[in-house]
Amino acid sequence: MAIYFECTSCGTQLRASDFLGGNTCICQNCGAVVLIPSDFTESDSPPQRTPDIDLNPKLAYAKDIVEKVYDEKYPRLSQSIWLILLYFITTYAVMLLISIFTDNSDGGSTIHPLPKILILAITFIIILIYVSRKTGKSARKILSLKIAGFNLIVPVLISSIGINFFFLSLGTYIIILFPGSAEQINSMGPNIFKSFEINIWGAFLNTAIIVPFIEECLFRGIILRGYLKNYSIKKSVIISALIFGIYHLNPIQFVSATTWGIFSALIYVKTRSILPCFICHSINNGLLVVIGLTLISNVTVEPDWAPSILAVIIISIFSLVITSFGIWLFVSKLRESQNILSTGQIT
């Protein structure tokens, strides 16, 4: 025997089996969780409605199972940390196993880039499926790719150029402070760009397309989205950016990644789309690859080389000026539309 009842949210007429009385179901019209009444009048047909009641005529049938109540505010801080650890450990564990079976002793840095892309993609898809089931949202709703916020791309890229050149100049400061570090500086380029020697286009695809897309989906589309439902905007932006910086496991890269995390988080807050975040991230990584391949990997620092302190200072100041201009332009573009730095919460 069937039970006929109404959704308390939208008024849609629902139907369920009589033995499910007292359980919950999901309204297929509005998605609300509805309690199936335990006191009911058995009937084989839906009750008649009076003509003057303006309700949705569509009859949505409730699933004949006990539905789970989804956590739409997932993930919170602790949950996001476990999510990142799951992604990180799974990805690098598989790469380590591949490096062992292929006689690579460097933990996977010389693995062909195409298997790396496959590993990253599969791991992320598994996490996306898990988050989708946890929140009850489709992947399309979680990872919004709407076209918006393109006016923020140029300011971000200007800032990115300044930041990248500033951190490149830090290597020169290291040589000035520690004259014996030239040998370590020379070894950085070949170690970083080993995968480009194996397959330059595959490595570029991985570094400039796949990794930026997955990181933006994970850190902005999933983690920041959850934070904005639990914390204030300022707290959400800062915490997500710090976690993004820590994720890179590099003291120098932590500062640049955290800075980038703040830019990307603000873009997402304004646009609610990861598309402009991905475009900026992709161009930024592509720029780093070009600089790395043309400068870092091809330049050898002589042990007795003494850089001009004045020249290094000028480059550093110039880099900071470019960065400051980009930040000013970025903030101006944000303020043109709305003040997103309010302390209110996103629902």
JOTAVEN-V236517 format. One record per residue. N is the residue number from 1. RES is the residue in one small letter. SS is DSSP state (h for helix, s for strand, l for the rest). PSI is psi in degrees with one decimal (NA if undefined). Layout:
BEGIN
N;RES;SS;PSI / N;RES;SS;PSI
END
This chain:
BEGIN
1;m;l;145.3 / 2;a;s;149.6 / 3;i;s;131.8 / 4;y;s;129.5 / 5;f;s;172.0 / 6;e;s;148.6 / 7;c;l;127.9 / 8;t;l;-11.5 / 9;s;l;-50.5 / 10;c;l;-8.8 / 11;g;l;4.6 / 12;t;l;142.6 / 13;q;s;128.8 / 14;l;s;159.2 / 15;r;s;140.0 / 16;a;s;163.9 / 17;s;s;147.5 / 18;d;h;-28.7 / 19;f;h;-4.7 / 20;l;h;5.8 / 21;g;l;132.4 / 22;g;l;-11.7 / 23;n;l;-178.0 / 24;t;s;159.5 / 25;c;s;171.2 / 26;i;s;127.0 / 27;c;l;122.6 / 28;q;l;-6.4 / 29;n;l;-44.2 / 30;c;l;-9.6 / 31;g;l;5.6 / 32;a;l;150.3 / 33;v;s;123.5 / 34;v;s;136.1 / 35;l;s;125.6 / 36;i;l;121.9 / 37;p;l;142.9 / 38;s;l;-22.4 / 39;d;l;113.5 / 40;f;l;167.6 / 41;t;l;120.6 / 42;e;l;139.6 / 43;s;s;148.9 / 44;d;l;-6.3 / 45;s;l;152.2 / 46;p;l;148.6 / 47;p;l;149.4 / 48;q;l;140.9 / 49;r;l;147.8 / 50;t;l;144.1 / 51;p;l;-27.7 / 52;d;l;-0.7 / 53;i;l;119.7 / 54;d;l;89.3 / 55;l;l;161.1 / 56;n;l;119.3 / 57;p;l;-13.3 / 58;k;l;131.7 / 59;l;s;108.8 / 60;a;l;121.9 / 61;y;l;124.8 / 62;a;l;146.3 / 63;k;l;140.1 / 64;d;l;47.6 / 65;i;l;163.8 / 66;v;l;116.1 / 67;e;l;147.5 / 68;k;l;141.4 / 69;v;l;119.1 / 70;y;l;153.3 / 71;d;l;92.1 / 72;e;l;-13.4 / 73;k;l;9.7 / 74;y;l;138.4 / 75;p;l;151.0 / 76;r;l;-175.8 / 77;l;h;-54.4 / 78;s;h;-38.1 / 79;q;h;-36.6 / 80;s;h;-35.1 / 81;i;h;-44.4 / 82;w;h;-35.9 / 83;l;h;-44.0 / 84;i;h;-42.7 / 85;l;h;-40.6 / 86;l;h;-46.0 / 87;y;h;-46.0 / 88;f;h;-50.8 / 89;i;h;-44.1 / 90;t;h;-46.7 / 91;t;h;-51.8 / 92;y;h;-23.0 / 93;a;h;-42.8 / 94;v;h;-42.1 / 95;m;h;-37.2 / 96;l;h;-41.9 / 97;l;h;-41.0 / 98;i;h;-42.0 / 99;s;h;-33.3 / 100;i;h;-45.7 / 101;f;h;-15.4 / 102;t;l;14.2 / 103;d;l;33.2 / 104;n;l;129.9 / 105;s;l;8.5 / 106;d;l;14.5 / 107;g;l;14.4 / 108;g;l;1.7 / 109;s;l;-19.1 / 110;t;l;12.3 / 111;i;l;143.7 / 112;h;l;136.6 / 113;p;h;-27.9 / 114;l;h;-43.8 / 115;p;h;-33.4 / 116;k;h;-44.3 / 117;i;h;-43.3 / 118;l;h;-42.7 / 119;i;h;-46.9 / 120;l;h;-43.9 / 121;a;h;-46.3 / 122;i;h;-44.3 / 123;t;h;-43.6 / 124;f;h;-39.3 / 125;i;h;-40.5 / 126;i;h;-44.8 / 127;i;h;-39.9 / 128;l;h;-41.3 / 129;i;h;-42.1 / 130;y;h;-46.0 / 131;v;h;-38.0 / 132;s;h;-43.1 / 133;r;h;-31.9 / 134;k;h;-40.7 / 135;t;h;-15.8 / 136;g;l;14.4 / 137;k;l;146.4 / 138;s;l;159.2 / 139;a;h;-34.3 / 140;r;h;-37.3 / 141;k;h;-34.6 / 142;i;h;-45.6 / 143;l;l;82.5 / 144;s;l;127.5 / 145;l;l;31.8 / 146;k;l;150.7 / 147;i;l;111.5 / 148;a;l;159.4 / 149;g;l;20.0 / 150;f;h;-19.8 / 151;n;h;-10.2 / 152;l;h;-10.2 / 153;i;h;-46.8 / 154;v;h;-47.6 / 155;p;h;-39.1 / 156;v;h;-42.4 / 157;l;h;-34.9 / 158;i;h;-46.4 / 159;s;h;-39.9 / 160;s;h;-42.4 / 161;i;h;-45.6 / 162;g;h;-44.1 / 163;i;h;-43.5 / 164;n;h;-44.7 / 165;f;h;-30.9 / 166;f;h;-43.5 / 167;f;h;-26.6 / 168;l;h;-35.9 / 169;s;h;-20.8 / 170;l;h;-32.0 / 171;g;h;-36.1 / 172;t;h;-39.2 / 173;y;h;-36.9 / 174;i;h;-41.8 / 175;i;h;-38.0 / 176;i;h;-44.4 / 177;l;h;-33.6 / 178;f;l;86.7 / 179;p;h;-26.1 / 180;g;h;7.8 / 181;s;h;5.0 / 182;a;h;-39.1 / 183;e;h;-41.1 / 184;q;h;-37.6 / 185;i;h;-41.5 / 186;n;h;-29.7 / 187;s;h;-13.0 / 188;m;h;-45.4 / 189;g;h;-56.6 / 190;p;h;-36.8 / 191;n;h;-39.9 / 192;i;h;-37.1 / 193;f;l;28.3 / 194;k;h;-42.2 / 195;s;h;-26.5 / 196;f;h;-26.2 / 197;e;h;-28.1 / 198;i;h;-50.8 / 199;n;l;99.8 / 200;i;h;-39.1 / 201;w;h;-37.5 / 202;g;h;-40.7 / 203;a;h;-38.4 / 204;f;h;-41.8 / 205;l;h;-42.8 / 206;n;h;-45.8 / 207;t;h;-39.2 / 208;a;h;-14.5 / 209;i;h;-61.5 / 210;i;h;-53.4 / 211;v;h;-47.9 / 212;p;h;-41.0 / 213;f;h;-46.8 / 214;i;h;-43.0 / 215;e;h;-40.0 / 216;e;h;-39.9 / 217;c;h;-43.3 / 218;l;h;-51.2 / 219;f;h;-31.3 / 220;r;h;-49.5 / 221;g;h;-32.2 / 222;i;h;-58.7 / 223;i;h;-53.3 / 224;l;h;-37.1 / 225;r;h;-42.2 / 226;g;h;-39.9 / 227;y;h;-42.2 / 228;l;h;-19.0 / 229;k;l;-9.2 / 230;n;l;-28.9 / 231;y;l;173.4 / 232;s;s;163.6 / 233;i;h;-44.7 / 234;k;h;-47.4 / 235;k;h;-40.9 / 236;s;h;-45.6 / 237;v;h;-47.8 / 238;i;h;-46.9 / 239;i;h;-44.1 / 240;s;h;-36.6 / 241;a;h;-41.0 / 242;l;h;-43.2 / 243;i;h;-37.7 / 244;f;h;-39.4 / 245;g;h;-44.0 / 246;i;h;-34.7 / 247;y;h;-29.4 / 248;h;l;-10.7 / 249;l;l;41.5 / 250;n;l;121.4 / 251;p;h;-43.4 / 252;i;h;-43.6 / 253;q;h;-22.4 / 254;f;h;-43.3 / 255;v;h;-47.3 / 256;s;h;-39.1 / 257;a;h;-38.5 / 258;t;h;-42.9 / 259;t;h;-45.8 / 260;w;h;-38.5 / 261;g;h;-36.9 / 262;i;h;-47.0 / 263;f;h;-51.3 / 264;s;h;-38.6 / 265;a;h;-41.1 / 266;l;h;-37.2 / 267;i;h;-43.2 / 268;y;h;-40.8 / 269;v;h;-39.5 / 270;k;h;-41.2 / 271;t;h;-22.0 / 272;r;l;34.6 / 273;s;l;139.5 / 274;i;l;-4.7 / 275;l;h;-52.1 / 276;p;h;-32.4 / 277;c;h;-44.3 / 278;f;h;-42.6 / 279;i;h;-46.2 / 280;c;h;-45.8 / 281;h;h;-41.9 / 282;s;h;-47.1 / 283;i;h;-39.6 / 284;n;h;-47.6 / 285;n;h;-38.3 / 286;g;h;-39.9 / 287;l;h;-42.5 / 288;l;h;-38.9 / 289;v;h;-44.5 / 290;v;h;-45.8 / 291;i;h;-43.0 / 292;g;h;-43.7 / 293;l;h;-32.3 / 294;t;h;-26.3 / 295;l;h;-62.4 / 296;i;h;-47.7 / 297;s;l;-14.2 / 298;n;l;-4.6 / 299;v;l;130.0 / 300;t;l;127.8 / 301;v;l;118.8 / 302;e;l;144.3 / 303;p;l;-32.5 / 304;d;l;13.4 / 305;w;l;131.4 / 306;a;l;105.5 / 307;p;l;153.7 / 308;s;l;118.3 / 309;i;h;-39.9 / 310;l;h;-42.9 / 311;a;h;-40.9 / 312;v;h;-42.0 / 313;i;h;-42.6 / 314;i;h;-44.3 / 315;i;h;-41.2 / 316;s;h;-44.8 / 317;i;h;-43.0 / 318;f;h;-41.5 / 319;s;h;-42.2 / 320;l;h;-34.6 / 321;v;h;-45.3 / 322;i;h;-43.4 / 323;t;h;-44.4 / 324;s;h;-40.9 / 325;f;h;-43.6 / 326;g;h;-41.4 / 327;i;h;-43.7 / 328;w;h;-43.6 / 329;l;h;-38.6 / 330;f;h;-47.6 / 331;v;h;-38.3 / 332;s;h;-41.9 / 333;k;h;-36.5 / 334;l;h;-43.4 / 335;r;h;-20.3 / 336;e;h;-32.6 / 337;s;h;-52.2 / 338;q;l;163.3 / 339;n;l;97.2 / 340;i;l;-2.1 / 341;l;l;22.2 / 342;s;l;158.7 / 343;t;l;4.4 / 344;g;l;166.4 / 345;q;s;151.9 / 346;i;l;134.2 / 347;t;l;NA
END
